[in-house]
Amino acid sequence: MEFWANLEHRLRYKKDLDSDILTQISEELTDCAETISDLDNRMQKIKDIIDN
């Protein structure tokens, strides 16, 4: 989470990036978040199987 927050902070506040690039990066970060969420759900299912 810290890496994610630092990256987003750098992209939004420390760089003067074109709005098209920010949109592209935002879409990529959204895709990453969805992938992470899917993986988290899968790992939780594995944990539930092990715990039962």
PDB file with one MODEL, atoms N, CA, C and O in Angstrom:
MODEL        1
ATOM      1  N   MET A   1       0.818  -1.194   0.000  1.00  0.00           N
ATOM      2  CA  MET A   1       0.000   0.000   0.000  1.00  0.00           C
ATOM      3  C   MET A   1       0.868   1.267   0.000  1.00  0.00           C
ATOM      4  O   MET A   1       0.546   2.254  -0.661  1.00  0.00           O
ATOM      5  N   GLU A   2       1.957   1.219   0.743  1.00  0.00           N
ATOM      6  CA  GLU A   2       2.829   2.396   0.791  1.00  0.00           C
ATOM      7  C   GLU A   2       3.416   2.690  -0.591  1.00  0.00           C
ATOM      8  O   GLU A   2       3.486   3.843  -1.017  1.00  0.00           O
ATOM      9  N   PHE A   3       3.838   1.622  -1.288  1.00  0.00           N
ATOM     10  CA  PHE A   3       4.375   1.795  -2.641  1.00  0.00           C
ATOM     11  C   PHE A   3       3.330   2.450  -3.539  1.00  0.00           C
ATOM     12  O   PHE A   3       3.628   3.383  -4.284  1.00  0.00           O
ATOM     13  N   TRP A   4       2.108   1.946  -3.453  1.00  0.00           N
ATOM     14  CA  TRP A   4       1.011   2.458  -4.276  1.00  0.00           C
ATOM     15  C   TRP A   4       0.789   3.941  -3.982  1.00  0.00           C
ATOM     16  O   TRP A   4       0.684   4.748  -4.906  1.00  0.00           O
ATOM     17  N   ALA A   5       0.717   4.300  -2.707  1.00  0.00           N
ATOM     18  CA  ALA A   5       0.475   5.691  -2.321  1.00  0.00           C
ATOM     19  C   ALA A   5       1.618   6.598  -2.778  1.00  0.00           C
ATOM     20  O   ALA A   5       1.382   7.703  -3.266  1.00  0.00           O
ATOM     21  N   ASN A   6       2.849   6.127  -2.618  1.00  0.00           N
ATOM     22  CA  ASN A   6       3.995   6.929  -3.053  1.00  0.00           C
ATOM     23  C   ASN A   6       3.989   7.146  -4.560  1.00  0.00           C
ATOM     24  O   ASN A   6       4.268   8.247  -5.035  1.00  0.00           O
ATOM     25  N   LEU A   7       3.674   6.107  -5.301  1.00  0.00           N
ATOM     26  CA  LEU A   7       3.628   6.210  -6.755  1.00  0.00           C
ATOM     27  C   LEU A   7       2.548   7.190  -7.193  1.00  0.00           C
ATOM     28  O   LEU A   7       2.786   8.056  -8.035  1.00  0.00           O
ATOM     29  N   GLU A   8       1.366   7.049  -6.616  1.00  0.00           N
ATOM     30  CA  GLU A   8       0.281   7.946  -6.992  1.00  0.00           C
ATOM     31  C   GLU A   8       0.617   9.397  -6.622  1.00  0.00           C
ATOM     32  O   GLU A   8       0.337  10.314  -7.394  1.00  0.00           O
ATOM     33  N   HIS A   9       1.204   9.599  -5.465  1.00  0.00           N
ATOM     34  CA  HIS A   9       1.597  10.942  -5.048  1.00  0.00           C
ATOM     35  C   HIS A   9       2.595  11.546  -6.041  1.00  0.00           C
ATOM     36  O   HIS A   9       2.464  12.702  -6.443  1.00  0.00           O
ATOM     37  N   ARG A  10       3.582  10.758  -6.422  1.00  0.00           N
ATOM     38  CA  ARG A  10       4.586  11.243  -7.378  1.00  0.00           C
ATOM     39  C   ARG A  10       3.949  11.594  -8.712  1.00  0.00           C
ATOM     40  O   ARG A  10       4.316  12.589  -9.337  1.00  0.00           O
ATOM     41  N   LEU A  11       2.997  10.780  -9.149  1.00  0.00           N
ATOM     42  CA  LEU A  11       2.352  11.038 -10.435  1.00  0.00           C
ATOM     43  C   LEU A  11       1.473  12.277 -10.392  1.00  0.00           C
ATOM     44  O   LEU A  11       1.425  13.038 -11.358  1.00  0.00           O
ATOM     45  N   ARG A  12       0.785  12.483  -9.293  1.00  0.00           N
ATOM     46  CA  ARG A  12      -0.190  13.571  -9.217  1.00  0.00           C
ATOM     47  C   ARG A  12       0.405  14.909  -8.809  1.00  0.00           C
ATOM     48  O   ARG A  12      -0.032  15.953  -9.293  1.00  0.00           O
ATOM     49  N   TYR A  13       1.398  14.890  -7.923  1.00  0.00           N
ATOM     50  CA  TYR A  13       1.831  16.148  -7.315  1.00  0.00           C
ATOM     51  C   TYR A  13       3.254  16.564  -7.637  1.00  0.00           C
ATOM     52  O   TYR A  13       3.592  17.739  -7.496  1.00  0.00           O
ATOM     53  N   LYS A  14       4.078  15.656  -8.055  1.00  0.00           N
ATOM     54  CA  LYS A  14       5.473  16.016  -8.294  1.00  0.00           C
ATOM     55  C   LYS A  14       5.831  16.079  -9.771  1.00  0.00           C
ATOM     56  O   LYS A  14       6.952  16.458 -10.111  1.00  0.00           O
ATOM     57  N   LYS A  15       4.939  15.730 -10.628  1.00  0.00           N
ATOM     58  CA  LYS A  15       5.203  15.749 -12.064  1.00  0.00           C
ATOM     59  C   LYS A  15       4.157  16.603 -12.764  1.00  0.00           C
ATOM     60  O   LYS A  15       2.992  16.630 -12.369  1.00  0.00           O
ATOM     61  N   ASP A  16       4.581  17.284 -13.787  1.00  0.00           N
ATOM     62  CA  ASP A  16       3.658  18.054 -14.616  1.00  0.00           C
ATOM     63  C   ASP A  16       3.380  17.224 -15.864  1.00  0.00           C
ATOM     64  O   ASP A  16       3.918  17.484 -16.940  1.00  0.00           O
ATOM     65  N   LEU A  17       2.531  16.223 -15.690  1.00  0.00           N
ATOM     66  CA  LEU A  17       2.257  15.303 -16.789  1.00  0.00           C
ATOM     67  C   LEU A  17       1.026  15.740 -17.575  1.00  0.00           C
ATOM     68  O   LEU A  17       0.092  16.328 -17.029  1.00  0.00           O
ATOM     69  N   ASP A  18       1.050  15.444 -18.842  1.00  0.00           N
ATOM     70  CA  ASP A  18      -0.071  15.713 -19.731  1.00  0.00           C
ATOM     71  C   ASP A  18      -1.304  14.959 -19.237  1.00  0.00           C
ATOM     72  O   ASP A  18      -1.187  13.848 -18.718  1.00  0.00           O
ATOM     73  N   SER A  19      -2.474  15.555 -19.396  1.00  0.00           N
ATOM     74  CA  SER A  19      -3.707  14.924 -18.909  1.00  0.00           C
ATOM     75  C   SER A  19      -3.972  13.580 -19.586  1.00  0.00           C
ATOM     76  O   SER A  19      -4.553  12.688 -18.968  1.00  0.00           O
ATOM     77  N   ASP A  20      -3.555  13.419 -20.852  1.00  0.00           N
ATOM     78  CA  ASP A  20      -3.729  12.131 -21.532  1.00  0.00           C
ATOM     79  C   ASP A  20      -2.874  11.047 -20.879  1.00  0.00           C
ATOM     80  O   ASP A  20      -3.311   9.904 -20.741  1.00  0.00           O
ATOM     81  N   ILE A  21      -1.669  11.404 -20.484  1.00  0.00           N
ATOM     82  CA  ILE A  21      -0.785  10.443 -19.815  1.00  0.00           C
ATOM     83  C   ILE A  21      -1.361  10.093 -18.447  1.00  0.00           C
ATOM     84  O   ILE A  21      -1.349   8.928 -18.049  1.00  0.00           O
ATOM     85  N   LEU A  22      -1.869  11.099 -17.721  1.00  0.00           N
ATOM     86  CA  LEU A  22      -2.484  10.830 -16.423  1.00  0.00           C
ATOM     87  C   LEU A  22      -3.690   9.912 -16.557  1.00  0.00           C
ATOM     88  O   LEU A  22      -3.904   9.035 -15.720  1.00  0.00           O
ATOM     89  N   THR A  23      -4.474  10.111 -17.605  1.00  0.00           N
ATOM     90  CA  THR A  23      -5.627   9.242 -17.846  1.00  0.00           C
ATOM     91  C   THR A  23      -5.167   7.824 -18.127  1.00  0.00           C
ATOM     92  O   THR A  23      -5.735   6.872 -17.591  1.00  0.00           O
ATOM     93  N   GLN A  24      -4.154   7.671 -18.954  1.00  0.00           N
ATOM     94  CA  GLN A  24      -3.619   6.346 -19.280  1.00  0.00           C
ATOM     95  C   GLN A  24      -3.098   5.656 -18.019  1.00  0.00           C
ATOM     96  O   GLN A  24      -3.380   4.480 -17.787  1.00  0.00           O
ATOM     97  N   ILE A  25      -2.346   6.384 -17.215  1.00  0.00           N
ATOM     98  CA  ILE A  25      -1.794   5.806 -15.995  1.00  0.00           C
ATOM     99  C   ILE A  25      -2.912   5.465 -15.021  1.00  0.00           C
ATOM    100  O   ILE A  25      -2.867   4.422 -14.368  1.00  0.00           O
ATOM    101  N   SER A  26      -3.906   6.324 -14.916  1.00  0.00           N
ATOM    102  CA  SER A  26      -5.043   6.070 -14.035  1.00  0.00           C
ATOM    103  C   SER A  26      -5.763   4.784 -14.437  1.00  0.00           C
ATOM    104  O   SER A  26      -6.140   3.983 -13.581  1.00  0.00           O
ATOM    105  N   GLU A  27      -5.948   4.594 -15.730  1.00  0.00           N
ATOM    106  CA  GLU A  27      -6.584   3.370 -16.221  1.00  0.00           C
ATOM    107  C   GLU A  27      -5.733   2.144 -15.896  1.00  0.00           C
ATOM    108  O   GLU A  27      -6.261   1.095 -15.525  1.00  0.00           O
ATOM    109  N   GLU A  28      -4.432   2.278 -16.034  1.00  0.00           N
ATOM    110  CA  GLU A  28      -3.523   1.165 -15.726  1.00  0.00           C
ATOM    111  C   GLU A  28      -3.566   0.846 -14.232  1.00  0.00           C
ATOM    112  O   GLU A  28      -3.593  -0.323 -13.847  1.00  0.00           O
ATOM    113  N   LEU A  29      -3.573   1.883 -13.393  1.00  0.00           N
ATOM    114  CA  LEU A  29      -3.661   1.658 -11.953  1.00  0.00           C
ATOM    115  C   LEU A  29      -4.990   1.010 -11.569  1.00  0.00           C
ATOM    116  O   LEU A  29      -5.035   0.161 -10.679  1.00  0.00           O
ATOM    117  N   THR A  30      -6.063   1.408 -12.235  1.00  0.00           N
ATOM    118  CA  THR A  30      -7.366   0.774 -11.989  1.00  0.00           C
ATOM    119  C   THR A  30      -7.321  -0.700 -12.346  1.00  0.00           C
ATOM    120  O   THR A  30      -7.836  -1.539 -11.607  1.00  0.00           O
ATOM    121  N   ASP A  31      -6.707  -1.014 -13.472  1.00  0.00           N
ATOM    122  CA  ASP A  31      -6.545  -2.416 -13.881  1.00  0.00           C
ATOM    123  C   ASP A  31      -5.720  -3.190 -12.855  1.00  0.00           C
ATOM    124  O   ASP A  31      -6.059  -4.320 -12.504  1.00  0.00           O
ATOM    125  N   CYS A  32      -4.644  -2.582 -12.382  1.00  0.00           N
ATOM    126  CA  CYS A  32      -3.814  -3.220 -11.351  1.00  0.00           C
ATOM    127  C   CYS A  32      -4.624  -3.467 -10.080  1.00  0.00           C
ATOM    128  O   CYS A  32      -4.518  -4.531  -9.470  1.00  0.00           O
ATOM    129  N   ALA A  33      -5.429  -2.490  -9.685  1.00  0.00           N
ATOM    130  CA  ALA A  33      -6.247  -2.630  -8.482  1.00  0.00           C
ATOM    131  C   ALA A  33      -7.238  -3.791  -8.626  1.00  0.00           C
ATOM    132  O   ALA A  33      -7.459  -4.547  -7.680  1.00  0.00           O
ATOM    133  N   GLU A  34      -7.823  -3.923  -9.802  1.00  0.00           N
ATOM    134  CA  GLU A  34      -8.755  -5.032 -10.042  1.00  0.00           C
ATOM    135  C   GLU A  34      -8.028  -6.375  -9.982  1.00  0.00           C
ATOM    136  O   GLU A  34      -8.555  -7.342  -9.433  1.00  0.00           O
ATOM    137  N   THR A  35      -6.835  -6.435 -10.540  1.00  0.00           N
ATOM    138  CA  THR A  35      -6.036  -7.659 -10.498  1.00  0.00           C
ATOM    139  C   THR A  35      -5.672  -8.019  -9.062  1.00  0.00           C
ATOM    140  O   THR A  35      -5.772  -9.177  -8.656  1.00  0.00           O
ATOM    141  N   ILE A  36      -5.251  -7.019  -8.302  1.00  0.00           N
ATOM    142  CA  ILE A  36      -4.891  -7.243  -6.899  1.00  0.00           C
ATOM    143  C   ILE A  36      -6.104  -7.722  -6.111  1.00  0.00           C
ATOM    144  O   ILE A  36      -5.991  -8.636  -5.295  1.00  0.00           O
ATOM    145  N   SER A  37      -7.251  -7.118  -6.347  1.00  0.00           N
ATOM    146  CA  SER A  37      -8.468  -7.512  -5.653  1.00  0.00           C
ATOM    147  C   SER A  37      -8.838  -8.959  -5.975  1.00  0.00           C
ATOM    148  O   SER A  37      -9.223  -9.717  -5.085  1.00  0.00           O
ATOM    149  N   ASP A  38      -8.723  -9.336  -7.235  1.00  0.00           N
ATOM    150  CA  ASP A  38      -9.008 -10.709  -7.645  1.00  0.00           C
ATOM    151  C   ASP A  38      -8.059 -11.679  -6.946  1.00  0.00           C
ATOM    152  O   ASP A  38      -8.488 -12.714  -6.436  1.00  0.00           O
ATOM    153  N   LEU A  39      -6.791 -11.350  -6.924  1.00  0.00           N
ATOM    154  CA  LEU A  39      -5.801 -12.199  -6.267  1.00  0.00           C
ATOM    155  C   LEU A  39      -6.090 -12.308  -4.770  1.00  0.00           C
ATOM    156  O   LEU A  39      -5.995 -13.392  -4.194  1.00  0.00           O
ATOM    157  N   ASP A  40      -6.439 -11.197  -4.150  1.00  0.00           N
ATOM    158  CA  ASP A  40      -6.766 -11.204  -2.727  1.00  0.00           C
ATOM    159  C   ASP A  40      -7.953 -12.130  -2.449  1.00  0.00           C
ATOM    160  O   ASP A  40      -7.934 -12.893  -1.484  1.00  0.00           O
ATOM    161  N   ASN A  41      -8.973 -12.062  -3.288  1.00  0.00           N
ATOM    162  CA  ASN A  41     -10.136 -12.944  -3.133  1.00  0.00           C
ATOM    163  C   ASN A  41      -9.751 -14.411  -3.300  1.00  0.00           C
ATOM    164  O   ASN A  41     -10.226 -15.270  -2.557  1.00  0.00           O
ATOM    165  N   ARG A  42      -8.903 -14.690  -4.263  1.00  0.00           N
ATOM    166  CA  ARG A  42      -8.456 -16.068  -4.485  1.00  0.00           C
ATOM    167  C   ARG A  42      -7.655 -16.587  -3.299  1.00  0.00           C
ATOM    168  O   ARG A  42      -7.835 -17.726  -2.868  1.00  0.00           O
ATOM    169  N   MET A  43      -6.764 -15.739  -2.774  1.00  0.00           N
ATOM    170  CA  MET A  43      -5.972 -16.144  -1.617  1.00  0.00           C
ATOM    171  C   MET A  43      -6.859 -16.372  -0.391  1.00  0.00           C
ATOM    172  O   MET A  43      -6.606 -17.281   0.399  1.00  0.00           O
ATOM    173  N   GLN A  44      -7.892 -15.551  -0.234  1.00  0.00           N
ATOM    174  CA  GLN A  44      -8.820 -15.732   0.882  1.00  0.00           C
ATOM    175  C   GLN A  44      -9.550 -17.066   0.770  1.00  0.00           C
ATOM    176  O   GLN A  44      -9.750 -17.749   1.774  1.00  0.00           O
ATOM    177  N   LYS A  45      -9.948 -17.443  -0.446  1.00  0.00           N
ATOM    178  CA  LYS A  45     -10.613 -18.734  -0.650  1.00  0.00           C
ATOM    179  C   LYS A  45      -9.693 -19.884  -0.270  1.00  0.00           C
ATOM    180  O   LYS A  45     -10.127 -20.859   0.345  1.00  0.00           O
ATOM    181  N   ILE A  46      -8.433 -19.769  -0.635  1.00  0.00           N
ATOM    182  CA  ILE A  46      -7.455 -20.811  -0.266  1.00  0.00           C
ATOM    183  C   ILE A  46      -7.327 -20.883   1.251  1.00  0.00           C
ATOM    184  O   ILE A  46      -7.311 -21.972   1.824  1.00  0.00           O
ATOM    185  N   LYS A  47      -7.237 -19.741   1.891  1.00  0.00           N
ATOM    186  CA  LYS A  47      -7.135 -19.723   3.359  1.00  0.00           C
ATOM    187  C   LYS A  47      -8.367 -20.358   3.985  1.00  0.00           C
ATOM    188  O   LYS A  47      -8.251 -21.125   4.941  1.00  0.00           O
ATOM    189  N   ASP A  48      -9.562 -20.041   3.449  1.00  0.00           N
ATOM    190  CA  ASP A  48     -10.789 -20.608   3.978  1.00  0.00           C
ATOM    191  C   ASP A  48     -10.809 -22.136   3.854  1.00  0.00           C
ATOM    192  O   ASP A  48     -11.269 -22.837   4.756  1.00  0.00           O
ATOM    193  N   ILE A  49     -10.304 -22.636   2.723  1.00  0.00           N
ATOM    194  CA  ILE A  49     -10.245 -24.092   2.519  1.00  0.00           C
ATOM    195  C   ILE A  49      -9.302 -24.717   3.547  1.00  0.00           C
ATOM    196  O   ILE A  49      -9.620 -25.752   4.132  1.00  0.00           O
ATOM    197  N   ILE A  50      -8.155 -24.095   3.766  1.00  0.00           N
ATOM    198  CA  ILE A  50      -7.170 -24.622   4.710  1.00  0.00           C
ATOM    199  C   ILE A  50      -7.726 -24.589   6.143  1.00  0.00           C
ATOM    200  O   ILE A  50      -7.525 -25.529   6.913  1.00  0.00           O
ATOM    201  N   ASP A  51      -8.425 -23.503   6.492  1.00  0.00           N
ATOM    202  CA  ASP A  51      -8.950 -23.346   7.841  1.00  0.00           C
ATOM    203  C   ASP A  51     -10.119 -24.287   8.144  1.00  0.00           C
ATOM    204  O   ASP A  51     -10.399 -24.584   9.306  1.00  0.00           O
ATOM    205  N   ASN A  52     -10.787 -24.744   7.112  1.00  0.00           N
ATOM    206  CA  ASN A  52     -11.918 -25.657   7.331  1.00  0.00           C
ATOM    207  C   ASN A  52     -11.410 -27.035   7.252  1.00  0.00           C
ATOM    208  O   ASN A  52     -12.178 -27.985   7.404  1.00  0.00           O
TER     209      ASN A  52
ENDMDL
END
